[in-house]
Amino acid sequence: MKNKLLLKLALVLLTQNVFSQEVTTDLQQQLPKEKENMPYEYINRQAQPQSLAYEQLTSNYFTKQVNIAANGNNIVGDAANEPSLAVDPTNPDRIVVGWRQFDDVGNDFRQAGYGYSTNGGYDWTFPGVLDPGLFRSDPVLDFDNDGNFFYNSLQGSFECDVFAIRDGGVDWEAPVPAKGGDKQWMRIDRTGGPSAGYNYSYWNRSFSTCPGAFTRSTDQSNTFEDCLNIPGDPFWGTLAVDADANLYLTGTNGGNIVVIKSTTASNPAVPVTFTNSTTANLDGNLSVGEPINPQGLVGQAWVDVDVSFGAGHNNVYVVASVERNSNGDPADVMFARSTDGGNSFEAPVRINTDTGSNAYQWFGTMAVAPNGRIDVIWLDTRDAAGGFDSVLYYSFSEDQGDTWSPNTPISEPFDPTIGYPVQQKMGDYMDMKSDNNFAHIAWCGTFTGGQDVYYTKVSPDGTLGIGATELYGTAFTVSPNPVLNETTIGFSVFGNTKTTVNVYDLLGRKVTTLLDATVEGPQKIVWDATNTIGAKVTAGVYFVTVTNGGTVQTKKIVIH
């Protein structure tokens, strides 16, 4: 508490001494900001010491390091964080990740790093940075229906540029001035209608050369319109577009997380106007300066929309890691749903299912697939015994957020407090894009002893495809599935390893434990669809989870 009070006092003093504009009632709006503190020093990354790059391979997800040397090794002594990504919907094997690149961990001068994969994320190339020697921060990437990529990058002047790849390749065009300011976010309209390809962005108005906090491009990001004000000046949030081309943005101000809508953004003939803000009650608010990420956010607010034509058509969802009002938990991943176009939101739902109220579930991040599946990820300290070691967790919903799959760890633990590039934070966000088959994740970890950027591909149904079996060895199988009477769960354990097999229901409650022992080699376990007391489970959807070593694999089982 003492450290937190000191930090807040420092924020007040810094705001009073540095900025000429009037201090807002919410002092947190002023910080953290991106500025050039140290001069650029050229470093040949390829000549730096190297170590093995980090990867993790399982049958239903894999993780690969992105910021690597030309030979695929980890570069020792640099840092990379705050990643964002774009995935080509016309060719999902083509992926680009952008991040804040620090060539020297002892210098907080940052540049616009990027890497790409052309084989679905299995292999990565890090060509360098955009505009070498120019200070750039807050990378935000997105894509359009045709597979064109866009990279929004913040300069030290608080002006933003947008770079584009429009030819299906991997080379970025020259930057286009895009107004902007600190903590900007960008979203491309992918409705397929007349407004498809429109580029919307907004930012923290307190740190901008613009008089407003929003801009629009209606010509494929070749030019951007004059800045506009947004009612209530929200900040630290994201944008989304529904199936009818209505624009939504979320953020915080005045102690609440709000959602603001525009029904005119898709019409180039009229000015963009916004509705008054609607509060999305998440039983808490965004926070900054917590020990888990001392000079950064605990997470930003995410908004997305169900663009499928299923039961959740045009539902609006908001997710954020918030400091809870009701129990004082420092960070829970909370979810709220609107079924009336953002006019009102239902009561909040906590997605993380750990016990107690002391763990940090931070950097909560959401994406909604075109088929309506809601994917959520976060970093989690629930097993850190009071420390900060974090694990990447994943959960998804296929029924518009009514129920969620079990909280599934999809990484090994890592210490987020090491490898700081002078700035004592791991950035302010990570990113995810979802298609009907996979969740594509760009995130930061410290598995090599420093901050690095990783790409993780997750299959919600536990199958990465035919090539995955060849890559990872014996596949995790459930057969038959759907199940009438019994089913056989098959997998292989490499090495003599403690292994558990549990079955969970849709609410994440354990139904039964099928294995808890040290085993080795191929395994086959028969489940007769009964719970721990031998009673038959009711018909419905269940999940079987195999945990061995640092690997967790999950598959969905349907009981008839």
C-alpha positions as CSV (number, residue, x, y, z in Angstrom):
1,M,0.0,0.0,0.0
2,K,2.9,2.4,0.9
3,N,4.5,1.8,-2.5
4,K,1.3,2.3,-4.3
5,L,0.7,5.6,-2.6
6,L,4.2,6.7,-3.4
7,L,3.7,5.8,-7.0
8,K,0.4,7.7,-7.2
9,L,2.2,10.7,-5.6
10,A,4.9,10.5,-8.2
11,L,2.3,10.5,-11.0
12,V,0.7,13.6,-9.6
13,L,4.0,15.5,-9.4
14,L,5.1,14.4,-12.8
15,T,1.8,15.5,-14.3
16,Q,2.0,18.9,-12.6
17,N,5.6,19.5,-13.7
18,V,5.5,18.3,-17.2
19,F,2.2,19.0,-18.8
20,S,0.6,22.3,-19.4
21,Q,-3.0,21.1,-19.9
22,E,-5.3,21.0,-17.0
23,V,-5.1,18.0,-14.8
24,T,-8.2,15.8,-15.1
25,T,-10.1,14.4,-12.2
26,D,-8.7,11.0,-13.1
27,L,-5.0,11.3,-12.7
28,Q,-4.4,7.9,-14.1
29,Q,-5.4,9.2,-17.5
30,Q,-2.1,11.1,-17.6
31,L,0.1,8.0,-17.4
32,P,1.8,5.9,-18.4
33,K,2.9,7.7,-21.6
34,E,5.4,6.8,-24.3
35,K,8.3,9.2,-24.7
36,E,11.9,9.2,-25.8
37,N,14.1,9.1,-22.8
38,M,17.4,7.8,-24.2
39,P,19.1,8.4,-27.5
40,Y,19.2,5.7,-30.2
41,E,22.3,3.6,-30.5
42,Y,22.8,1.3,-33.4
43,I,23.3,-2.3,-32.5
44,N,23.8,-5.1,-35.0
45,R,21.3,-7.7,-33.6
46,Q,22.6,-10.5,-35.7
47,A,26.1,-10.1,-34.1
48,Q,24.8,-10.2,-30.6
49,P,25.3,-13.3,-28.4
50,Q,22.7,-16.0,-29.0
51,S,20.9,-18.8,-27.2
52,L,18.3,-21.4,-28.1
53,A,14.9,-19.8,-28.9
54,Y,12.0,-21.0,-26.8
55,E,9.2,-23.1,-28.1
56,Q,6.5,-25.4,-26.7
57,L,4.7,-28.0,-28.7
58,T,1.6,-29.9,-27.8
59,S,-1.2,-31.5,-29.8
60,N,-3.8,-28.8,-29.3
61,Y,-1.6,-25.7,-29.1
62,F,2.0,-24.6,-29.8
63,T,4.1,-21.6,-29.0
64,K,7.0,-20.2,-31.0
65,Q,9.4,-17.3,-30.3
66,V,9.0,-14.6,-32.9
67,N,11.9,-12.1,-32.2
68,I,14.7,-14.4,-33.3
69,A,18.0,-14.1,-35.2
70,A,18.3,-15.2,-38.9
71,N,19.4,-18.7,-37.8
72,G,16.4,-19.1,-35.5
73,N,18.2,-18.5,-32.2
74,N,17.2,-16.2,-29.4
75,I,19.1,-12.8,-29.4
76,V,20.6,-12.3,-26.0
77,G,20.5,-8.8,-24.5
78,D,17.6,-7.3,-26.4
79,A,13.9,-7.0,-25.3
80,A,10.6,-7.2,-27.1
81,N,7.1,-6.6,-25.7
82,E,3.6,-5.2,-26.2
83,P,2.9,-7.3,-29.3
84,S,0.0,-7.2,-31.8
85,L,-0.8,-9.4,-34.8
86,A,-2.7,-9.8,-38.0
87,V,-3.8,-13.0,-39.7
88,D,-4.7,-13.2,-43.4
89,P,-8.3,-14.5,-43.6
90,T,-7.7,-15.6,-47.3
91,N,-4.5,-17.5,-46.3
92,P,-4.3,-18.2,-42.5
93,D,-0.7,-19.5,-43.0
94,R,0.3,-15.9,-43.5
95,I,0.7,-14.1,-40.1
96,V,2.5,-10.9,-39.1
97,V,3.3,-9.8,-35.5
98,G,4.5,-6.4,-34.5
99,W,6.1,-5.3,-31.2
100,R,8.1,-2.7,-29.3
101,Q,11.7,-3.6,-30.1
102,F,14.5,-2.6,-27.6
103,D,17.9,-3.5,-29.2
104,D,19.6,-3.1,-25.8
105,V,17.9,-4.0,-22.6
106,G,19.8,-1.2,-20.9
107,N,18.3,1.4,-23.2
108,D,14.6,2.1,-23.4
109,F,14.7,3.5,-26.9
110,R,12.2,1.5,-28.8
111,Q,11.4,0.9,-32.4
112,A,8.7,-0.8,-34.4
113,G,9.7,-4.4,-34.6
114,Y,7.9,-7.0,-36.8
115,G,8.2,-10.6,-37.8
116,Y,6.2,-12.8,-40.2
117,S,5.4,-16.4,-40.8
118,T,4.2,-18.0,-44.1
119,N,3.5,-21.5,-42.8
120,G,0.9,-21.0,-40.1
121,G,3.2,-19.8,-37.3
122,Y,5.6,-22.8,-37.3
123,D,8.6,-20.8,-38.5
124,W,9.3,-17.0,-38.1
125,T,11.4,-14.4,-39.7
126,F,12.4,-11.2,-38.0
127,P,13.7,-8.9,-40.8
128,G,14.3,-5.9,-38.6
129,V,12.3,-2.8,-37.7
130,L,10.2,-0.2,-39.5
131,D,12.1,3.1,-39.8
132,P,15.4,2.1,-38.2
133,G,16.6,4.6,-35.6
134,L,13.1,6.3,-35.3
135,F,11.4,6.1,-31.9
136,R,8.2,4.1,-32.3
137,S,5.9,2.5,-29.7
138,D,2.3,1.1,-29.2
139,P,2.1,-1.2,-32.2
140,V,-1.4,-2.2,-33.2
141,L,-2.0,-4.5,-36.2
142,D,-5.2,-5.5,-38.0
143,F,-6.3,-6.8,-41.4
144,D,-9.1,-6.5,-43.9
145,N,-11.2,-9.1,-45.8
146,D,-8.7,-9.2,-48.7
147,G,-5.7,-10.1,-46.5
148,N,-4.2,-6.6,-46.5
149,F,-2.3,-5.9,-43.3
150,F,-2.1,-2.6,-41.4
151,Y,0.4,-1.5,-38.7
152,N,-0.4,1.6,-36.6
153,S,2.7,3.0,-34.9
154,L,3.1,5.8,-32.4
155,Q,6.0,8.3,-32.7
156,G,7.6,10.1,-29.9
157,S,5.7,13.3,-31.0
158,F,2.4,11.5,-30.2
159,E,1.6,11.3,-33.9
160,C,0.7,8.0,-35.4
161,D,1.5,6.4,-38.8
162,V,-0.1,3.5,-40.5
163,F,2.0,1.1,-42.6
164,A,0.3,-1.3,-45.0
165,I,1.0,-4.5,-46.9
166,R,-1.4,-4.7,-49.8
167,D,0.1,-7.2,-52.2
168,G,-0.1,-10.5,-50.1
169,G,3.6,-10.3,-49.4
170,V,5.7,-9.4,-46.4
171,D,7.1,-5.9,-47.2
172,W,5.6,-2.8,-45.7
173,E,4.8,0.3,-47.7
174,A,5.9,3.8,-46.6
175,P,4.1,5.2,-43.6
176,V,0.9,7.3,-43.9
177,P,0.2,10.0,-41.3
178,A,-2.8,8.9,-39.2
179,K,-3.3,11.6,-36.6
180,G,-3.4,9.7,-33.3
181,G,-1.9,9.9,-29.8
182,D,-0.7,7.7,-27.0
183,K,-2.4,4.4,-26.2
184,Q,-4.1,4.4,-29.6
185,W,-6.0,1.4,-30.9
186,M,-7.2,0.6,-34.5
187,R,-9.9,-1.6,-36.0
188,I,-10.6,-2.4,-39.7
189,D,-14.2,-2.9,-40.9
190,R,-14.6,-6.4,-42.2
191,T,-18.3,-6.4,-42.8
192,G,-18.0,-7.0,-46.6
193,G,-20.4,-4.1,-47.3
194,P,-19.7,-0.6,-48.7
195,S,-17.7,0.3,-45.6
196,A,-15.4,-2.7,-45.7
197,G,-11.8,-1.6,-45.3
198,Y,-12.6,1.5,-43.3
199,N,-10.0,2.1,-40.7
200,Y,-11.0,3.5,-37.3
201,S,-8.7,4.5,-34.4
202,Y,-8.9,6.3,-31.1
203,W,-6.4,7.2,-28.4
204,N,-5.8,9.0,-25.1
205,R,-6.6,12.7,-25.9
206,S,-4.3,13.8,-23.1
207,F,-1.3,12.9,-25.2
208,S,-2.0,13.9,-28.7
209,T,-1.1,16.6,-31.2
210,C,-4.8,16.4,-32.3
211,P,-7.6,18.4,-30.7
212,G,-9.7,15.2,-30.6
213,A,-9.3,11.5,-30.0
214,F,-10.7,9.7,-33.0
215,T,-10.0,9.5,-36.7
216,R,-11.3,7.5,-39.7
217,S,-10.0,6.5,-43.1
218,T,-12.5,5.7,-45.9
219,D,-9.9,5.1,-48.6
220,Q,-8.1,1.9,-47.5
221,S,-5.8,3.8,-45.0
222,N,-4.3,6.1,-47.6
223,T,-5.5,9.2,-45.9
224,F,-7.1,10.0,-42.5
225,E,-9.8,12.5,-41.6
226,D,-9.5,15.3,-39.1
227,C,-9.7,14.4,-35.4
228,L,-13.0,14.3,-33.6
229,N,-13.9,14.3,-29.9
230,I,-15.5,11.3,-28.3
231,P,-18.1,11.9,-25.6
232,G,-16.6,11.4,-22.1
233,D,-13.0,11.0,-23.4
234,P,-12.6,7.2,-22.7
235,F,-9.1,5.8,-22.9
236,W,-7.2,2.5,-22.6
237,G,-9.6,0.6,-24.8
238,T,-10.3,-1.0,-28.1
239,L,-12.8,-0.9,-31.0
240,A,-15.1,-3.3,-32.8
241,V,-17.5,-3.3,-35.8
242,D,-20.8,-5.3,-35.9
243,A,-22.4,-7.1,-38.8
244,D,-24.4,-3.9,-39.7
245,A,-21.2,-1.8,-39.8
246,N,-22.0,0.0,-36.5
247,L,-18.8,1.0,-34.6
248,Y,-18.2,0.4,-30.9
249,L,-15.4,1.5,-28.7
250,T,-14.7,0.9,-25.1
251,G,-12.5,2.4,-22.5
252,T,-12.4,3.9,-19.0
253,N,-13.0,7.3,-17.5
254,G,-14.7,8.6,-14.4
255,G,-14.2,5.2,-12.6
256,N,-16.3,3.2,-15.1
257,I,-15.7,1.1,-18.1
258,V,-18.0,2.4,-20.9
259,V,-19.1,1.5,-24.4
260,I,-19.8,4.2,-27.0
261,K,-21.5,3.5,-30.3
262,S,-21.5,5.2,-33.7
263,T,-24.1,4.4,-36.4
264,T,-22.7,6.9,-38.8
265,A,-19.1,5.9,-39.0
266,S,-19.8,3.7,-42.0
267,N,-21.3,6.5,-44.0
268,P,-18.6,8.7,-45.7
269,A,-21.2,11.3,-46.6
270,V,-21.9,12.4,-43.0
271,P,-19.7,13.3,-40.0
272,V,-19.0,10.6,-37.5
273,T,-21.3,11.0,-34.5
274,F,-21.4,9.0,-31.2
275,T,-24.0,8.0,-28.8
276,N,-23.7,8.8,-25.1
277,S,-21.7,6.2,-23.2
278,T,-23.2,3.1,-21.7
279,T,-21.6,1.6,-18.6
280,A,-20.5,-2.0,-18.9
281,N,-20.5,-3.1,-15.3
282,L,-17.5,-5.3,-14.7
283,D,-17.5,-4.9,-10.9
284,G,-14.3,-3.0,-11.1
285,N,-12.1,-0.8,-13.2
286,L,-8.8,-0.8,-15.0
287,S,-5.7,-0.2,-13.0
288,V,-2.1,1.0,-13.4
289,G,1.1,0.9,-11.4
290,E,0.4,-2.5,-9.7
291,P,3.4,-4.5,-8.6
292,I,2.8,-7.1,-11.3
293,N,3.6,-4.5,-14.0
294,P,4.9,-1.5,-12.0
295,Q,5.0,1.2,-14.8
296,G,2.3,-0.2,-17.0
297,L,-1.4,-1.2,-17.2
298,V,-2.8,-4.4,-15.6
299,G,-4.8,-4.6,-18.8
300,Q,-6.9,-2.6,-21.2
301,A,-10.6,-3.0,-22.0
302,W,-11.7,-5.1,-24.9
303,V,-14.9,-4.9,-27.0
304,D,-15.9,-7.3,-29.7
305,V,-19.1,-8.3,-31.5
306,D,-20.6,-11.5,-32.7
307,V,-20.9,-11.1,-36.5
308,S,-22.2,-14.6,-37.1
309,F,-25.9,-15.1,-38.0
310,G,-26.4,-17.5,-35.2
311,A,-28.1,-17.0,-31.8
312,G,-25.6,-14.3,-30.7
313,H,-25.9,-12.2,-33.9
314,N,-24.6,-8.6,-33.1
315,N,-24.2,-9.3,-29.4
316,V,-21.6,-6.9,-27.9
317,Y,-19.1,-8.3,-25.4
318,V,-16.7,-6.5,-23.1
319,V,-13.8,-8.1,-21.2
320,A,-11.1,-6.6,-19.0
321,S,-8.8,-7.5,-16.1
322,V,-10.2,-5.2,-13.4
323,E,-9.5,-4.4,-9.8
324,R,-12.7,-5.7,-8.2
325,N,-15.1,-3.4,-6.3
326,S,-16.8,-6.2,-4.4
327,N,-13.9,-8.1,-2.9
328,G,-10.7,-6.1,-3.6
329,D,-9.2,-8.7,-5.8
330,P,-6.3,-7.0,-7.6
331,A,-7.2,-8.4,-11.1
332,D,-10.0,-10.7,-12.2
333,V,-11.0,-11.3,-15.9
334,M,-14.6,-10.1,-16.0
335,F,-17.0,-10.4,-18.9
336,A,-20.2,-8.5,-19.7
337,R,-22.7,-9.0,-22.6
338,S,-25.2,-6.8,-24.4
339,T,-28.0,-8.3,-26.5
340,D,-29.5,-4.9,-27.5
341,G,-26.8,-3.3,-29.5
342,G,-24.8,-1.9,-26.6
343,N,-27.8,0.0,-25.0
344,S,-27.5,-2.0,-21.8
345,F,-25.2,-4.7,-20.4
346,E,-26.1,-7.8,-18.3
347,A,-24.5,-8.5,-14.9
348,P,-20.8,-9.3,-15.1
349,V,-19.3,-12.8,-15.1
350,R,-15.9,-13.8,-13.8
351,I,-14.1,-16.0,-16.3
352,N,-11.1,-17.1,-14.1
353,T,-12.2,-19.8,-11.7
354,D,-9.4,-19.8,-9.1
355,T,-10.2,-19.6,-5.4
356,G,-9.3,-16.7,-3.2
357,S,-9.0,-13.0,-4.1
358,N,-5.2,-12.4,-4.1
359,A,-4.0,-13.7,-7.5
360,Y,-3.5,-11.5,-10.5
361,Q,-5.4,-12.5,-13.7
362,W,-3.9,-9.7,-15.8
363,F,-3.7,-8.6,-19.5
364,G,-7.2,-10.2,-20.0
365,T,-7.7,-10.2,-23.8
366,M,-10.7,-11.2,-26.0
367,A,-11.5,-12.0,-29.6
368,V,-14.7,-13.3,-31.2
369,A,-14.4,-15.7,-34.2
370,P,-16.7,-15.2,-37.3
371,N,-18.7,-18.2,-36.1
372,G,-19.5,-16.5,-32.8
373,R,-17.0,-18.4,-30.5
374,I,-15.6,-16.1,-27.8
375,D,-12.0,-16.6,-27.0
376,V,-10.4,-15.1,-23.8
377,I,-6.8,-15.3,-22.6
378,W,-4.9,-13.9,-19.7
379,L,-1.8,-14.1,-17.6
380,D,-2.4,-15.8,-14.2
381,T,-0.5,-16.0,-10.9
382,R,-2.9,-18.4,-9.1
383,D,-0.1,-21.0,-8.6
384,A,2.6,-18.5,-7.7
385,A,2.2,-18.9,-3.9
386,G,2.1,-15.1,-3.4
387,G,4.7,-14.3,-6.1
388,F,4.3,-13.0,-9.6
389,D,5.2,-16.0,-11.7
390,S,2.6,-16.1,-14.5
391,V,1.0,-18.7,-16.8
392,L,-0.9,-18.0,-20.0
393,Y,-4.5,-19.3,-19.6
394,Y,-7.3,-19.8,-22.1
395,S,-11.0,-20.3,-22.0
396,F,-13.7,-20.1,-24.6
397,S,-17.5,-20.0,-25.0
398,E,-19.7,-21.4,-27.8
399,D,-23.0,-20.3,-26.3
400,Q,-22.7,-16.5,-26.2
401,G,-20.9,-16.4,-22.9
402,D,-23.5,-18.4,-20.9
403,T,-20.9,-21.1,-20.1
404,W,-17.1,-21.3,-20.5
405,S,-14.7,-24.1,-21.0
406,P,-12.4,-25.0,-18.1
407,N,-9.6,-22.5,-17.4
408,T,-6.7,-24.1,-19.3
409,P,-3.1,-23.3,-18.8
410,I,-1.3,-23.1,-22.2
411,S,2.2,-22.1,-21.1
412,E,4.8,-22.9,-18.6
413,P,5.2,-20.4,-15.7
414,F,7.6,-17.4,-16.2
415,D,8.7,-14.5,-14.1
416,P,7.4,-11.2,-15.6
417,T,9.6,-9.0,-13.4
418,I,12.9,-9.9,-15.2
419,G,14.3,-8.5,-18.4
420,Y,12.8,-5.0,-18.0
421,P,14.2,-2.7,-20.8
422,V,14.8,0.1,-18.2
423,Q,11.0,0.6,-18.2
424,Q,9.6,-1.6,-15.4
425,K,6.8,-3.1,-17.4
426,M,6.1,-5.9,-19.8
427,G,4.2,-3.4,-22.0
428,D,0.5,-2.6,-21.6
429,Y,-1.3,-5.4,-23.6
430,M,-1.1,-8.5,-25.7
431,D,-3.3,-9.4,-28.6
432,M,-5.4,-12.2,-30.1
433,K,-7.2,-12.7,-33.4
434,S,-9.7,-15.6,-33.8
435,D,-10.9,-17.5,-36.8
436,N,-13.4,-20.4,-36.9
437,N,-10.6,-23.0,-36.3
438,F,-8.0,-21.3,-34.0
439,A,-7.2,-18.6,-31.6
440,H,-4.0,-16.8,-32.7
441,I,-2.1,-15.1,-29.8
442,A,0.7,-12.6,-29.7
443,W,2.1,-12.2,-26.2
444,C,5.3,-11.6,-24.1
445,G,7.2,-13.9,-21.7
446,T,10.6,-14.2,-20.2
447,F,11.4,-17.9,-20.8
448,T,14.9,-17.1,-22.1
449,G,15.8,-14.8,-19.3
450,G,14.7,-11.6,-21.1
451,Q,11.5,-10.2,-22.5
452,D,10.6,-11.9,-25.8
453,V,7.5,-12.0,-28.1
454,Y,5.7,-15.3,-28.8
455,Y,3.1,-16.6,-31.1
456,T,0.7,-19.2,-29.8
457,K,-1.9,-21.1,-31.9
458,V,-4.7,-22.8,-29.9
459,S,-7.3,-25.2,-31.2
460,P,-10.5,-25.0,-29.1
461,D,-11.5,-28.5,-30.1
462,G,-8.1,-29.9,-29.4
463,T,-7.0,-30.7,-32.9
464,L,-4.4,-28.7,-34.9
465,G,-5.0,-30.8,-38.0
466,I,-3.3,-33.6,-39.9
467,G,0.1,-32.0,-39.9
468,A,0.0,-31.6,-36.1
469,T,0.1,-35.4,-35.5
470,E,3.2,-35.7,-37.6
471,L,4.8,-32.7,-35.9
472,Y,4.1,-33.6,-32.3
473,G,4.0,-37.4,-32.2
474,T,1.1,-39.4,-30.9
475,A,-2.1,-37.4,-31.0
476,F,-4.5,-36.9,-28.1
477,T,-7.6,-38.8,-29.1
478,V,-11.1,-39.4,-27.8
479,S,-13.1,-42.1,-29.6
480,P,-15.9,-42.5,-30.0
481,N,-17.1,-38.9,-29.7
482,P,-20.0,-38.2,-29.3
483,V,-20.4,-40.9,-26.6
484,L,-23.3,-43.2,-26.0
485,N,-21.9,-45.5,-23.3
486,E,-18.2,-45.2,-23.0
487,T,-15.2,-43.7,-24.8
488,T,-11.4,-44.3,-24.9
489,I,-9.0,-41.5,-24.3
490,G,-5.6,-42.0,-25.9
491,F,-2.3,-40.1,-25.6
492,S,1.4,-40.6,-25.2
493,V,3.7,-39.6,-22.3
494,F,7.3,-38.8,-23.2
495,G,9.4,-39.8,-20.2
496,N,8.4,-41.1,-16.8
497,T,6.2,-38.2,-15.8
498,K,3.4,-37.5,-13.3
499,T,0.2,-37.3,-15.3
500,T,-3.4,-36.5,-14.4
501,V,-6.5,-36.9,-16.5
502,N,-9.6,-35.0,-15.3
503,V,-13.1,-34.5,-16.8
504,Y,-14.9,-31.2,-16.3
505,D,-18.3,-29.9,-17.1
506,L,-19.2,-26.7,-18.9
507,L,-19.0,-24.6,-15.8
508,G,-15.4,-25.8,-15.1
509,R,-16.4,-28.2,-12.2
510,K,-14.4,-31.4,-11.9
511,V,-16.6,-34.4,-12.7
512,T,-14.1,-37.1,-12.2
513,T,-10.4,-38.0,-12.1
514,L,-9.4,-40.8,-14.5
515,L,-5.7,-40.9,-13.8
516,D,-3.3,-39.4,-11.3
517,A,0.0,-41.3,-11.5
518,T,3.5,-41.4,-12.9
519,V,3.3,-43.1,-16.3
520,E,5.3,-43.4,-19.5
521,G,4.6,-44.2,-23.2
522,P,1.2,-44.7,-24.9
523,Q,-1.8,-44.6,-22.7
524,K,-5.5,-45.7,-23.2
525,I,-8.1,-44.9,-20.6
526,V,-11.7,-45.9,-20.8
527,W,-14.3,-43.5,-19.4
528,D,-17.8,-44.9,-18.9
529,A,-19.4,-41.5,-18.6
530,T,-19.7,-41.6,-14.8
531,N,-18.8,-39.2,-12.1
532,T,-16.7,-39.7,-9.0
533,I,-19.4,-41.6,-7.2
534,G,-20.1,-43.9,-10.2
535,A,-23.4,-42.2,-11.3
536,K,-23.9,-41.6,-15.0
537,V,-23.4,-37.9,-16.0
538,T,-26.2,-36.1,-17.8
539,A,-26.2,-35.6,-21.5
540,G,-24.2,-32.5,-22.7
541,V,-20.7,-31.1,-23.3
542,Y,-17.7,-32.0,-21.1
543,F,-14.0,-31.5,-21.3
544,V,-11.2,-34.0,-20.7
545,T,-7.9,-32.5,-19.7
546,V,-4.5,-34.4,-19.8
547,T,-1.8,-32.7,-17.7
548,N,1.8,-34.0,-17.8
549,G,4.9,-32.0,-17.1
550,G,4.4,-28.4,-18.4
551,T,1.9,-29.6,-21.0
552,V,-1.9,-29.4,-20.8
553,Q,-4.1,-30.8,-23.5
554,T,-7.9,-30.4,-23.6
555,K,-10.6,-32.0,-25.7
556,K,-14.4,-31.6,-25.9
557,I,-16.6,-34.6,-25.3
558,V,-20.3,-34.8,-26.2
559,I,-22.4,-37.2,-24.1
560,H,-25.6,-38.4,-25.7
